[in-house]
Amino acid sequence: MKAMILAAGLGTRLKPFTDKHPKALAIVNGKTILQRNIEYLASFGIREVIVNVHHFADQIIDLIKANNGFGSVITFSDETREVLETGGGIKKVAWFFEKDEAPFIVMNVDILTDMNLEQMMLQHKKSNSLATLAVSSRITSRYFLFDKMDHLCGWKNENTGEQKISRASKNYIQKAFSGIQVLSPKIFDLIKMEGKFSMVDVYLDLAKTQDIMAFDHSESKFIDVGKPESILKAEQFFI
């Protein structure tokens, strides 16, 4: 099984650190969050990883090369000319995953978790869904909406009241997306958007006709380390 770590973002929430560094190199207890997530994937036997790079790309590449990929085989997807957001970034690396015809993992570099990725992968294979999204019951401003069978039905912004419904249901269960997903390579044939776009929009479009499922890991440790104060919090939980 292979994986992608999304590390091309500008990391504006982590300023002033990201004025001179990519967010992937933010440090939690002596290790960059990029190293922590490479090692997290490796702990589940996933040692072939592609990392997209844009902001201070050379610093990420130099770190990986200097440390021999932290024990994994790391490939880079160059987005230095233009950051493609999550959807565009994933579509750009279709070549890396399609030849294997096996499900693959995509995760944001700026999250840390001890979620059982093996259980998530097993659920994905059992359900035969197009995509499985890691979610939890935490409080946030934007939620995915699911039916009682854990099918993705829509999206909601709590701050603006905006709501997008792709699949009708009598009741909607809102869950916070954790930035980790298991995808079938079949998804590449179904993504019609081009250039720069969000994977959230892809999921909402495909949910009309495809099974996009939830994997709830509310009992796991999870921290979005996109802000300076979150780094301090992360250091309490991730040694």
C-alpha positions in Angstrom: 0.0 0.0 0.0 1.2 3.5 -0.8 0.4 6.9 0.6 0.5 10.7 -0.1 1.3 13.4 2.4 -0.1 16.8 1.4 2.6 19.3 2.3 2.4 22.0 -0.4 0.3 24.5 1.6 1.5 27.9 2.5 0.8 27.4 6.2 -0.3 30.9 6.8 -1.8 30.0 10.2 1.7 29.1 11.4 3.2 32.5 10.8 5.9 33.7 11.6 7.5 30.2 11.3 6.2 29.8 7.8 7.7 33.1 6.7 11.0 31.2 6.4 10.0 27.5 6.5 7.4 25.2 5.1 4.8 24.1 7.7 5.9 20.5 7.2 9.1 21.3 9.1 7.3 22.6 12.2 8.8 20.7 15.2 7.0 18.8 17.9 9.3 17.5 20.6 12.4 17.5 18.4 10.8 15.9 15.3 9.3 17.7 12.3 5.6 16.9 11.7 6.6 15.5 8.3 8.9 13.0 9.9 6.3 12.1 12.4 3.7 11.3 9.7 6.2 9.4 7.6 6.9 7.2 10.7 3.2 7.0 11.4 2.5 5.5 8.0 5.5 3.2 8.3 4.1 1.9 11.6 1.3 0.4 9.5 3.7 -1.0 6.9 3.3 1.9 4.4 6.8 2.9 3.3 6.2 4.2 -0.3 5.1 7.8 0.1 4.8 10.7 -2.3 4.9 14.2 -0.8 3.8 17.3 -2.8 5.9 20.4 -2.3 5.5 24.1 -3.0 6.4 26.5 -0.2 10.2 26.3 0.6 10.2 23.0 -1.3 13.9 22.8 -1.2 13.9 22.6 2.6 11.6 19.6 2.6 13.6 17.8 -0.1 16.9 18.5 1.6 15.6 17.1 4.9 14.3 13.9 3.3 17.5 13.3 1.4 19.7 14.0 4.5 17.7 11.5 6.5 17.3 8.8 3.8 13.5 9.2 3.9 13.4 8.4 7.6 13.4 4.7 6.5 10.8 5.0 3.8 11.0 5.5 0.0 9.9 9.1 -0.6 8.9 10.6 -4.0 8.2 14.3 -4.6 5.4 15.9 -6.6 6.6 19.4 -7.6 4.0 22.1 -7.3 6.5 25.0 -7.0 5.0 26.8 -10.0 1.5 26.7 -8.5 0.0 25.1 -5.5 -2.9 22.9 -6.7 -4.9 22.5 -3.4 -5.9 19.1 -2.2 -7.8 17.9 -5.2 -5.5 19.2 -7.8 -2.5 17.8 -5.9 -4.0 14.3 -5.6 -5.0 14.2 -9.3 -1.5 15.3 -10.4 0.0 12.1 -8.8 -2.5 9.6 -10.3 0.5 7.9 -12.0 1.9 7.0 -8.7 -1.1 5.0 -7.6 -3.0 3.8 -10.7 -0.6 1.1 -11.7 -1.1 -0.8 -8.4 -4.9 -0.9 -8.5 -4.8 -1.0 -4.7 -6.4 1.5 -2.2 -4.1 4.2 -1.0 -3.9 6.7 1.8 -3.8 10.5 1.6 -3.2 12.6 4.7 -2.5 16.3 5.5 1.0 16.9 6.9 -0.3 19.3 9.6 -2.3 16.7 11.6 -1.0 14.3 14.3 -3.0 11.3 15.4 -2.7 7.8 16.8 -5.7 6.6 14.9 -5.6 2.9 13.9 -5.0 3.2 10.2 -5.2 -0.6 9.8 -8.8 -0.6 11.0 -9.7 2.2 8.6 -8.1 0.3 5.7 -10.0 -2.9 6.6 -13.3 -1.0 6.8 -12.6 0.6 3.4 -12.0 -2.8 1.7 -15.0 -4.4 3.4 -17.4 -1.6 2.3 -15.9 -1.5 -1.2 -16.5 2.2 -1.2 -14.8 4.7 -3.5 -13.4 6.7 -0.6 -13.4 6.4 3.2 -13.0 9.6 5.2 -11.5 9.7 8.8 -13.9 11.8 10.9 -14.6 12.5 14.6 -17.2 14.2 16.8 -15.0 17.1 17.7 -16.2 20.7 17.5 -15.2 22.7 14.4 -16.6 25.3 12.1 -17.1 23.0 9.0 -18.6 19.5 9.0 -19.3 16.7 6.6 -22.9 15.4 6.9 -23.6 11.6 6.9 -26.7 9.4 7.0 -27.2 6.7 9.6 -25.3 4.2 7.4 -22.2 6.5 7.3 -22.7 7.6 3.6 -21.5 11.1 2.9 -24.5 13.3 2.1 -23.3 16.9 2.3 -21.3 19.6 4.0 -22.1 22.5 6.4 -20.3 25.7 7.5 -21.4 26.5 11.0 -20.1 30.1 10.8 -21.9 31.1 7.6 -24.8 28.7 7.6 -23.9 27.5 4.1 -25.0 24.0 3.4 -24.5 21.7 0.4 -26.5 18.5 0.1 -25.5 15.8 -2.3 -27.6 12.9 -1.1 -31.0 13.2 0.7 -31.5 11.7 4.2 -34.2 12.1 6.9 -31.4 13.0 9.4 -27.9 14.2 8.9 -25.1 13.4 11.4 -22.3 15.9 11.3 -18.7 14.9 11.8 -15.4 16.8 11.6 -13.1 15.7 8.8 -9.6 14.7 10.1 -7.6 15.1 6.9 -7.0 11.4 6.3 -8.7 9.4 3.6 -8.4 6.0 2.0 -9.1 6.1 -1.8 -9.7 3.6 -4.5 -7.6 4.5 -7.6 -10.9 4.3 -9.6 -11.5 7.8 -8.3 -9.1 9.2 -10.8 -11.4 8.3 -13.7 -14.3 10.1 -12.0 -12.5 13.4 -11.1 -13.6 15.8 -13.9 -12.1 19.0 -12.4 -8.8 20.3 -13.7 -6.0 22.5 -12.3 -6.5 23.9 -8.8 -9.4 22.6 -6.7 -10.4 21.2 -3.4 -11.0 17.5 -2.7 -14.0 18.4 -0.6 -15.8 19.6 -3.8 -14.8 16.3 -5.5 -16.4 14.3 -2.6 -19.6 16.3 -2.6 -19.9 15.8 -6.3 -19.2 12.1 -6.3 -21.4 11.4 -3.3 -24.4 11.9 -5.5 -23.7 8.5 -7.2 -20.9 6.9 -5.3 -20.4 5.6 -1.8 -18.1 7.9 0.2 -18.0 6.5 3.7 -17.1 7.7 7.2 -14.6 6.1 9.6 -15.2 7.5 13.0 -12.1 7.6 15.2 -13.4 9.9 18.0 -11.6 7.8 20.6 -8.2 8.5 19.1 -5.7 11.3 19.8 -6.0 13.9 17.2 -4.5 17.4 16.8 -4.5 19.8 13.9 -1.1 21.4 14.3 -1.7 24.3 12.0 -1.4 27.0 14.6 1.4 27.9 17.0 -0.7 27.2 20.1 -1.5 23.7 18.7 2.2 22.9 18.5 2.4 23.4 22.3 -0.7 21.2 22.8 0.7 18.5 20.6 3.9 18.3 22.6 1.8 17.2 25.6 0.4 14.2 23.7 3.0 13.2 21.1 6.4 12.4 22.7 
